[in-house]
Every structure is written in structure tokens, then in C-alpha cells.
Amino acid sequence: MKKTVNFDDPGTYHLYYADGAGAPGSVLTFFPWVEAPAGRVGTGQVSAIAYAVSEPGFAYWQGRLAANKVEFHGPKARFDETYIEFADPDGLKLELVVADQSAAFTAWANSPVPAAMQFRGFHSVTLAESGVGPTQALLTTQMGWTLVKEQDGRFRHRAPTIGPASLVDVLPTPGAPGGLPGTGTVHHVAFRVDSDATQQAWRNQLREMGYHVSPVMDRTYFHSIYYREPGGVLFEIATNPPGFTVDEPAGTMGTSLKLPEQYEPLRTQIEKALPSLKSTAA
């Protein structure tokens, strides 16, 4: 739903995938570096991304994955929820969880997947940690989240505002190797706020707590700050506005290459350097 470039390295794409409206809480992005080395999933990383699906969608996706010879595991039960898990071609771990999130979902009209079966945005993310204490303290004491459940050594936290994409699981694996960046791994996880003022307040508060926080970075569609939580996972706090329709209508999002203002004079060179993209959706 958005085709642009890495703002720090315009020699590669930054591709955004989301629901039909590009709603916050549904956006997953990729940097497709050609021939990039494989990463290693380990502590200090997001180790799994979970999407919400409806009950009919849950059955649909099991059939679709099987038809495309994608191995999946489950159905399984966790925290009174049903889910399956599988990996993308680079080894990125994904989960599909039966959860009612339809109220905050906008279907993608041009999808080959029927609207009733499409993903309903994120359900949760899992943080792989060497320990739970410092990360849990950040989430509950400093960020205002609530520890709501614990099962088999997995700690589930809920955001102050209940809704889609409001769950973070902390999974401590003491003694496990640390994660290494590369394909099949998650670079960072973003938390959303409604305004620049709220973001700045968070930046000031985090700095007072001793965290090293980046300056505010203009990403055209939102503004971002970054910092590492105690276990090493890179956290982003991003604003909801201005949104993804600032440079193209909602109906044609993702169909043409959009560049930030500073790179427009280099469009010809950038387009020549980028590989061609071909959709294989069916």
C-alpha cells in the first residue's frame, strides 16, 4: 500500500503492507535487500508477529497455506485463543490468531483474498528476551501497559487503550543466543501516538529515565523516535498523522514509487538502481 525507499538508504525499497486504509495497527514493512545475509532470531528481537483473523478466515488460511505447500503448525491453544504458526520464505515467524477485530478493519478491495477472510490487523508481537524483569518494568511502570496473563513462562501485556494491536508478549529464554540482524528477522516494533506533542512528551520522559532516544525523524507519513528497551529490542514511537494519503489517493496507494522530498531530484538515478517489482498474488 506504499512503495517508497529506505529514507536512510535510497538504494533499496521500503515496502509497506497493511489493510485497505493503511490503518495504524496493521502496517508491516520490508527492506528488500537483494542477496542480504540471513539473520538469526534470538534474544533482543521480536521473535513472532501475530495477525488477527476471523473464525472463517482461520479455516480459509489453513487451506490456502496447505494449497501453496506452506508448512504450518497447529491449530494450537494459548491464553484461551486458537492460533497457527508458520514462517515466510526468509524464516520470519508469523502467527494467525482467531480474534474479533473487524470493527477496526478496512478490506482491500483489489485483494485476491475475499474481504471476509482478510487479516484484521495485528493481534500481538512476541519479544524474545534473556530475562523478563527490566523489560516488564518498562512496559508496566513506564509505558503504562498492564500485565494481564502469564502462561508457560510467557507474559502478556495490554496497552492502556484496548483495541487491535494492543498486546505484547514477553518470552524470556535465559541462555539463548542473542539475535543477529539480517533476512528473516524484525528490525524494530513501532508503538503509535496521536500527535507530535504526545510523542515529544514521551521523548522527554524517556530521556529523563536514562534512555538514549533518537531525534524526531520525519518519515513523510509519520514522525518517529527510536530507543532500545532494556533487553535490546529496538522500539519506535510513531505518530498516526499525517497518514499515507498525503502523496497519493487511497484508491491507488502502492501503485507508484513515492520519494521523500529530499530524494525527488535524484528520482531518475534511484529508479535505475532499484530492481523491478512483480506481484505474484493469486
N, C-alpha and C positions, 0 to 999 in steps of 0.2 A: 504493500500500500504506500510505500515511499522508496524511491530509488535515488540515492544520493551517494556521496563519497565520505570516507572517513575524514572528519574535519582536521585531524592531525596528520593524516597521510592520504592526500587526494589521489594517490596511485592505486587505491583499492576502493571497491564499493562499500557502502554501508546500506544494507538492505533491511527494510522494516516490514514485519508481518503482523497483522492484527485482525480485529473483527472489521465489519464493513464500514465502521465510522472512525476507525483508529482510536478507539476509546482507551483512556488510561486504564491500566489493569489488564490489557490484552496484547501489549506490544512486545514482541520478541525480535531482536535484531541480530544480524550476522555481518562479520567482516570476511568475505570470501577470498582469502589469500591463496593464490594458486601454489600448489606444492608446499604448503606450510607443514611443518613437522607436527606430529601428533603430540598432544599434551598428555598429562597424567592426572586423573581425578584423584584428589586426596584431601587432606585437611586444609582448611583455609580457603575453601572453594564452595560455591553452590554445586551440590552433587546431583540434584534432580530438579526438574521443572515439571509441575503438575498442572494440567488443564482440567477444567470442569466440563462435563458433558451431561446431557440428559440421559435418562434410562434407555429410551430407544436409540439414542446416539451411541451409548456404550456398546450395545449389541452390534450396531452398524459398523463401528470402528474395529471391533474384533474380526468381523467378516472381511472388512476392507484390508486390514493388515494381513490376514491369512491369505487372501486372494493375491496380494502382492508379495507373498513369501517373506514377510517381515515377522521374525520370531518375537513373540511377546509372552510374558509370564503372568498368570492369573486366569480368572479373577481371584483377588486376594482381599482380605479384610484388614482395615487399620482404622482405629478410632471410630468404629461403627460405620465406616464408609467402605464402599467397594471400589476397587481400582485394578488396573493392569499396568504393567511396566514394560518398556521396550527401549531400544536405542536407535538413534538415527545412523546414517552410514558412516559418520565420523566417531560414533561411540557416545554421543551426547545422550544422557539418560532422560527419558520422558515418561510421564505417567498420565493416565486418564482416570479421573475420579468422577463417580456419579454424584453430582451436586446441582441443586437448583439455583442457577444464576441467570436465568433467562431474562429477568427484568432489566438487567444492565447490559444486554447483548443486542448488537445490531448485525443482522446477517449480511454476508457478502453476496450481492445479487448475482455476480458472474462466477461464483464458485461451482466447480463440478460436484461438490457435496451439497445435498439438499439442505435448505435452511434449518430444518428441524434437527438435523444431525451435526451441524457445525459446532466447533468448540465454543464454549461460553466464556472465554477469557481464562485468565489464570485462576487456579484454585489455591496453590501454595508453592513455596520453594523449600528445599531442604539444604541447610547449611551443614557441611561436614566439618567438625571441629575436633581438636585434640582433647578439649575439655568443655564443660558447659558453663561454668560459673561466670567468668568475665563477660562472655557474650550475652548470657541471660540477664546479667545486671544491666548491660547497655540497653537491651530491648525493654525490660520491665521498669527499671528505675529511671533511666534517662530518656528513652523514647516513648514511654507511656503505654507499651503493649502489656498484655495480660497473659500469664501462663495459665492455659485452660485445661490441658491434658498432658499426661505422661504415660507412655506405654512402651515396654520393651526397650527402655533406655532412650526413647525418642521424646523430645519435649516440644509441645505445640504451643505457639504464642499467637494471640489475636490482636489485630490493630485496634486502636481506640474507636475508630469508626467501622462498624461491622458492615461487610459487603463483599463483593468479588475481590479476589486477590488480596485478602486481608489476613492470610495465615503464613507464618514462618515456622518451620520445624527445625530444631537444633538436634543434630545427631552426633553425639560425641563418640569418637573411635580412638581411644588412647593407644599410642604406639603405632598408629598407621602413618605411612609416609605423607609428607606434605604434597599438595598438588603442584603441578607444573603447567604453565600456560602452553597453549597450542590447540590444534583442532580437537573437537570433541569436549572442550571444557568451556566453562562460563567465565567471562571476563569480570562481570560485576552484576549486582542486582540493584534496581532503582526503586526508591520509595517516592511517592508523589505528594506534593503540596499544592495548594490552590493559588498561591500568589508569590511574587518576588519578595514581598515583605515577610511572609512566613518563612520563606527559605533563608532570608538574611538573619532572621531571629534564630533559626536552627544553627546557622553557621557560627553566629556569635556564641551561642550556648555550647556547642561542641568544642569550640576553641577554648572556652573557659574551663572545660572539663579536661583539657590537655590533649585533645585530638588534633592531628595535623590535617587541616581541611583545605582543599584547593580553593583558589579564587573562583568566583562565579564565571561560568563559561557559557557563552551564547551558542546554542545548538540550533538556531533558527526556529525550530518547532517548540522548544522549551529551553529553560535555563538550568544549568546543572552545577552541583558541587559534589566533590568526592572525598571520601576518607576511608580508612581501613578500620574495621571493628577489631576488638582485641584478639580474635582468633585468626585474623588475616584476610577475611573476605572483604573485597572492595565494595563499599556501599556508595550509592549515588542518591542524592535528593534532587529530584527534578520537578519543575513546575508543570502543572497541567496546561496553562496557556503559554504561547498563543495557539498552539494546535497545528495539525497537519494540513489544514486548508489555507494556510497563509500564502502558499505559492502555486496552488492548483486546486480546481474544484474537487469536491468529494467523489463525484462520479468518475473521474479519470485518475484518481490517485494511483501512483505507482507505474504509470504507463510511459513516463518520460524521465530522463535524467535531470534532477534538480540539484543545483550547486549553490552553496552559500555565496553571498555577495563577493567575498574576497577572492573566490576562485573563478568567477564568471569570465574575467579577461583571459583565463587560461583554458577555456572550455574546449577549444579545438585540440590542444595538446592532451588534455585529460581524456577526452573521448577516444583519441587514437591509442592511448596507453591502456585503457580498460578493455578487458575481454568482452566479447559479445555474450549476451544472456539469452537463454532459450527456456521457455516454460515447458515442463513435461507433465503438467497437471492433466489428469484424465479421470 
